[in-house]
Amino acid sequence: MITLTDLAQKEIRRIILEQNLPPETALRVGVKGGGCSGFSYTLGFDDKFSEVDQVSEVEGVRVVCDPKSFLYLNGTQIDFEDNLMGRGFKFGNPNAAKSCGCGESFSV
């Protein structure tokens, strides 16, 4: 399961409302090859799901992940930070053996 902190949930709801996205919109989380550590995280919004997608709901915010990415992301917690060092989503991935300094890529 992929979980969201309270701050991440709040930011996702804010973006969905601000961009007037359909109510069935979910946060789509995935990985792709690349980045300085081997894999990069991907985030986006989607209102179409496949029957093989992993779908979970956290306090009314739907999170969707394709099966291949889920192998690398199961157990991940997504947080949102807004501070002097930057603003954005952060991944706490227990499957990552190594992460880069920016936190946007990892290896297993």
Secondary structure, 3 states (H helix, E strand, C coil): CCEECHHHHHHHHHHHHHCCCCCCCEEEEEEEECCCCCEEEEEEEECCCCCCCEEEEECCEEEEECHHHHHHHCCCEEEEEEECCEEEEEEECCCCCEECCCCCEEEC
